């Protein structure tokens, strides 16, 4: 559960600096493997989660709810940990 809280805190930080940076972005990784990049769009208060898959395809998901974005990131991290 603390990992989910940590993800939410990182997303909240992106919201807080949204006034200072145009579109804040962060990478989420496990064992130095980048799983996704998250961008926050202050004008629309939305998150874009760009998932990097094993076959180098990129999938993008839009979220207007911080909790849903955090759960998506959490699921990606858990899946990667299970593979390792």
HELIX and SHEET records of a PDB file:
HELIX    1   1 UNK A    2  UNK A   16  1                                  15    
HELIX    2   2 UNK A   66  UNK A   83  1                                  18    
SHEET    1   A 4 UNK A  25  UNK A  30  0                                        
SHEET    2   A 4 UNK A  33  UNK A  41 -1                                        
SHEET    3   A 4 UNK A  46  UNK A  52 -1                                        
SHEET    4   A 4 UNK A  58  UNK A  63 -1                                        
END                                                                             
